[in-house]
Amino acid sequence: MMPFRLLSGFFARLRTLVTANLGLKLISIALAALLHMVVQRDSVKESELAVPLTVTNVAKNKVFVGEAPEAVKVRVRGRRGAIQQLLREHAGRLSMDLAAYRDGERYVFDPRTVEVQLGSAQIEVLSVEPPSLLVRLDQAAEVIVPVEVPISGEPAAGFRQGPKGVIVDPPRVRVFGPASQVRQVRSVRTNPLDLHGADHDVRALLRVVPPGDRRVQLSVDEVVVEVALEEREISKNLENQPIAVRGCPPQQRCVLAPGEVTIHAEGLAHAVTALAEKPPVNLVFADLAGASAENPVKLSIHPVPGVTLTLMPPVAKWSMLRESPAPPTAAATH
């Protein structure tokens, strides 16, 4: 029994220790946890930032042609809160100031200068990657060159570019940048102008494609392009067109040989195409009034605006057949 009493007494004392002043103990635990969080949040840490880079203060009449990244990696050390604030505020761009530099020299990123540009006194810059860049400068130059417009697709059938061709506004643009690159530029091109199926004048705003080197710039980004289309004349044969008969004597049936002709049509594309798709009824006719069956009859054709029509053949032979009398009806026989 003695061990059991000892064990019971131990647990009783332990329970007393835990439950005595329980409120104060819970408050102490909460304060300790909060203090731990504050210390952790604002502890000193290291971090790496990607900071955009710009090149500034290049000497007059010079162009920077060296290899510079869009952003540099900056390793910093400081309070966690200060680093997070810097990230939230999107650290400004670093400036690579070349005012005192000449071609061939090396620009070194000074950590103290970078700290000033980051604008946070609580941040220490440990390193910059890359730590330096080679300064390459070229003479600035500019030229004025014509704008070329590549054409894709063909206009609708019967249409073509008018005599004025492609009109570009402005027709020439200024190109400026490193002399070694600019002096090789003879012209610039736009995005292609699509004329596929066009049956009216075309007007478009097209982007000018800059030369390959990103340091070469243009005075304009877009140009207005106009193409005036004109309708051309076409010819088409309309075959197997029936011949209507006029003036056939009463009680006679007039027969033509041939009974169909070919019409050769010439004129503006839209008029010829419309005629071929749907010829008028009785477009071609033969007037037999007063004609002799012994002689061929001249064929006639109704005029179609904008189209010149030629009949092949222009004449036809004809003959008359007496119509058979109608058989008597049953009522007539009684």
C-alpha positions in Angstrom: 0.0 0.0 0.0 2.9 2.3 0.7 3.9 2.7 -3.0 0.4 3.5 -4.0 0.1 6.2 -1.4 3.4 7.7 -2.5 2.2 7.7 -6.2 -1.1 9.2 -5.3 0.6 12.0 -3.3 2.9 12.7 -6.3 0.0 13.2 -8.7 -1.9 15.3 -6.2 1.1 17.6 -5.8 1.5 17.7 -9.6 -2.1 18.6 -10.1 -1.8 21.4 -7.6 1.3 22.8 -9.4 -0.6 22.8 -12.7 -3.9 24.3 -11.6 -2.5 26.9 -9.1 -2.6 30.4 -10.6 -3.8 28.9 -13.9 -4.8 32.3 -15.4 -1.4 33.8 -14.8 0.3 30.8 -16.3 -1.9 30.9 -19.5 -1.1 34.7 -19.9 2.6 34.0 -19.5 2.4 31.3 -22.2 0.6 33.6 -24.6 3.0 36.4 -24.0 5.9 34.1 -24.6 4.4 32.9 -27.9 3.7 36.5 -29.0 7.3 37.5 -28.1 8.6 34.6 -30.1 6.6 35.5 -33.1 7.7 39.2 -32.9 11.3 38.2 -32.6 11.0 35.7 -35.4 9.3 38.2 -37.7 11.8 40.9 -37.1 14.9 38.8 -36.9 17.9 39.5 -39.1 17.9 37.5 -42.4 19.4 37.5 -45.8 17.4 37.6 -49.1 18.0 38.0 -52.8 16.1 40.6 -54.8 15.8 41.0 -58.6 16.0 44.8 -59.2 15.4 46.3 -62.7 18.4 48.1 -64.2 18.4 51.2 -66.5 21.4 52.8 -68.2 21.5 56.6 -67.8 23.6 59.7 -68.6 25.2 58.3 -71.7 27.6 60.8 -73.3 26.1 63.1 -76.0 26.0 61.6 -79.5 26.8 58.2 -78.0 24.7 55.0 -77.6 25.3 52.2 -75.1 25.7 49.0 -77.0 27.0 46.8 -74.2 25.3 43.7 -72.8 23.2 44.8 -69.8 20.6 42.6 -68.1 17.1 43.8 -67.6 17.6 43.2 -63.8 20.4 42.5 -61.4 20.4 40.2 -58.4 21.0 42.1 -55.2 21.7 40.1 -52.0 20.7 42.0 -48.9 20.7 41.6 -45.2 18.3 43.2 -42.7 15.3 42.9 -40.5 12.7 40.6 -41.9 10.1 43.4 -41.7 12.3 45.8 -43.6 13.0 43.3 -46.4 9.3 42.5 -46.7 8.4 46.2 -46.8 11.0 46.6 -49.6 9.4 43.8 -51.5 5.9 45.1 -51.0 7.0 48.6 -52.3 8.6 47.1 -55.4 12.1 48.5 -55.1 12.9 51.1 -57.7 15.1 50.6 -60.6 18.9 50.7 -60.2 20.6 53.4 -62.4 23.8 52.6 -64.2 25.1 56.1 -64.5 27.6 56.4 -67.3 28.3 60.1 -67.2 31.9 59.6 -66.3 32.6 56.5 -68.3 34.2 56.0 -71.7 34.0 53.1 -74.2 35.9 50.0 -72.9 35.8 50.9 -69.2 34.1 48.7 -66.6 31.2 49.8 -64.4 31.3 48.4 -60.9 28.2 48.2 -58.8 29.2 49.8 -55.5 27.1 48.2 -52.6 26.9 51.6 -50.8 25.5 53.3 -53.9 23.0 50.5 -54.4 21.8 50.8 -50.8 21.1 54.5 -51.4 19.2 53.7 -54.6 17.1 51.1 -52.8 16.1 53.8 -50.4 16.0 51.7 -47.2 18.4 52.6 -44.4 17.6 49.3 -42.6 18.9 47.2 -45.5 22.6 46.3 -46.0 23.6 45.3 -49.6 26.0 42.3 -49.4 26.6 41.7 -53.2 25.3 42.4 -56.7 25.3 39.9 -59.5 26.8 40.6 -61.9 29.2 42.7 -59.9 30.3 44.8 -62.9 29.5 45.4 -66.6 31.7 46.3 -69.5 30.8 49.7 -70.9 30.5 49.6 -74.7 29.6 52.9 -76.5 29.1 53.5 -80.2 28.6 56.7 -82.1 24.9 57.7 -82.5 23.5 58.0 -86.0 20.2 58.4 -87.8 18.9 57.8 -91.4 15.6 58.4 -93.1 14.5 55.3 -95.1 11.3 54.3 -97.0 8.6 52.1 -95.6 7.8 48.9 -97.6 4.5 47.2 -97.3 4.4 43.4 -98.1 1.1 42.3 -99.7 -0.6 39.0 -98.9 -3.5 37.5 -100.8 -5.2 38.5 -104.1 -8.2 40.8 -104.5 -11.5 39.3 -105.6 -11.8 38.1 -109.2 -12.0 41.0 -111.6 -10.2 43.5 -109.2 -6.6 44.6 -109.1 -4.5 47.4 -107.5 -5.1 50.8 -109.1 -2.4 52.8 -110.8 -1.5 54.6 -107.6 -0.5 51.3 -106.0 0.2 51.2 -102.3 0.1 54.6 -100.5 1.9 54.9 -97.1 1.6 57.8 -94.7 4.2 58.6 -93.7 6.1 57.1 -96.7 9.5 57.5 -94.9 10.6 57.2 -91.3 13.6 58.2 -89.2 15.8 55.4 -87.9 18.3 56.2 -85.1 20.6 54.2 -82.9 24.2 52.9 -83.0 26.0 53.9 -86.2 27.3 50.4 -86.8 23.6 49.2 -87.0 21.8 52.2 -88.4 24.0 52.6 -91.5 23.0 49.1 -92.6 19.3 49.9 -92.7 18.0 50.6 -96.2 14.3 50.3 -95.6 11.8 49.2 -93.0 8.8 46.9 -93.4 5.3 46.8 -92.0 3.3 43.8 -91.1 1.7 42.3 -94.2 -1.4 43.9 -95.7 -4.1 41.3 -96.5 -5.9 41.9 -99.8 -7.5 38.4 -100.0 -10.9 38.6 -101.6 -11.1 42.4 -101.4 -13.5 44.1 -103.8 -13.2 47.7 -102.5 -10.5 50.1 -101.5 -8.5 49.0 -98.4 -7.3 51.2 -95.6 -5.3 49.9 -92.6 -3.1 50.9 -89.7 -0.1 48.7 -89.8 2.8 48.3 -87.3 6.3 49.0 -88.5 8.6 46.2 -87.7 11.8 47.5 -86.1 15.2 46.3 -87.3 16.6 43.3 -85.5 18.8 45.2 -83.0 16.7 46.4 -80.0 18.9 49.5 -79.7 17.7 50.7 -83.1 14.6 52.8 -82.8 12.0 54.3 -85.2 10.4 57.7 -85.2 6.9 56.1 -85.6 5.5 52.7 -84.5 2.6 52.6 -87.0 1.8 53.9 -90.5 -1.5 54.3 -92.4 -1.6 52.2 -95.6 -4.2 52.7 -98.4 -4.7 50.6 -101.6 -7.2 51.8 -104.2 -8.6 48.8 -106.2 -9.9 49.1 -109.7 -12.3 46.8 -111.5 -10.8 45.3 -114.6 -12.6 44.1 -117.7 -13.1 40.4 -118.3 -14.6 38.2 -121.0 -16.7 35.1 -120.6 -18.6 32.8 -123.0 -22.2 32.0 -122.1 -22.9 28.7 -123.9 -26.2 27.0 -124.8 -28.3 30.1 -124.5 -31.9 29.5 -125.9 -33.3 31.6 -128.8 -36.8 33.0 -128.3 -39.0 33.1 -131.5 -41.1 36.1 -132.4 -43.5 36.7 -135.3 -44.2 33.1 -136.2 -47.3 33.0 -138.5 -50.5 31.8 -137.0 -51.2 28.1 -137.1 -47.5 27.5 -137.8 -44.7 26.1 -135.6 -41.3 27.8 -136.4 -38.2 25.8 -135.8 -34.7 27.3 -135.7 -31.4 25.6 -136.5 -29.4 25.9 -134.3 -31.9 26.4 -131.4 -29.2 27.6 -129.0 -26.2 30.0 -129.4 -23.1 31.1 -127.5 -22.9 34.6 -126.2 -19.4 36.2 -125.9 -19.6 38.9 -123.1 -17.0 41.5 -122.4 -17.1 44.2 -119.8 -16.5 45.1 -116.1 -16.1 42.1 -113.9 -19.2 42.6 -111.8 -21.5 43.1 -114.8 -20.2 40.1 -116.7 -20.2 37.9 -113.6 -23.8 38.8 -112.8 -24.9 38.2 -116.4 -23.2 34.7 -116.4 -24.8 33.8 -113.1 -28.4 34.7 -114.1 -29.0 35.6 -117.8 -32.3 37.4 -118.5 -35.2 35.4 -119.9 -35.4 35.7 -123.8 -32.0 37.4 -123.9 -31.5 36.2 -127.5 -34.5 36.3 -130.0 -35.2 35.8 -133.7 -38.0 38.1 -135.2 -39.5 36.1 -138.1 -42.1 38.7 -139.0 -41.8 39.3 -142.8 -38.8 37.0 -143.0 -38.5 34.4 -145.8 -37.9 30.8 -144.8 -35.5 30.5 -147.7 -33.0 32.9 -146.0 -31.3 32.7 -142.6 -32.7 35.1 -140.0 -30.5 37.5 -138.1 -30.5 37.0 -134.4 -31.0 39.9 -132.0 -30.0 40.3 -128.3 -31.2 42.6 -125.6 -28.5 45.1 -124.5 -26.9 44.7 -121.0 -25.5 47.9 -119.4 -21.7 47.8 -119.2 -21.3 44.6 -121.3 -20.6 44.1 -125.0 -22.3 41.0 -126.3 -21.5 39.1 -129.5 -23.6 36.2 -130.8 -22.0 33.0 -132.1 -23.4 32.3 -134.7 -25.2 35.6 -135.5 -27.8 34.0 -137.7 -30.0 30.9 -137.8 -31.9 28.9 -140.4 -35.6 28.4 -139.8 -38.5 26.5 -141.1 -42.3 26.3 -140.6 -44.3 23.3 -139.7 -48.1 23.4 -139.9 -49.7 22.7 -136.5 -51.9 19.6 -136.6 -55.6 20.4 -135.9 -56.8 19.4 -132.5 -58.8 16.1 -132.5 -62.6 16.6 -132.2 -64.0 16.2 -128.7 -66.7 13.6 -127.9 -69.3 16.5 -127.5 -68.5 17.8 -131.0 -69.4 14.4 -132.6 -73.0 14.4 -131.3 
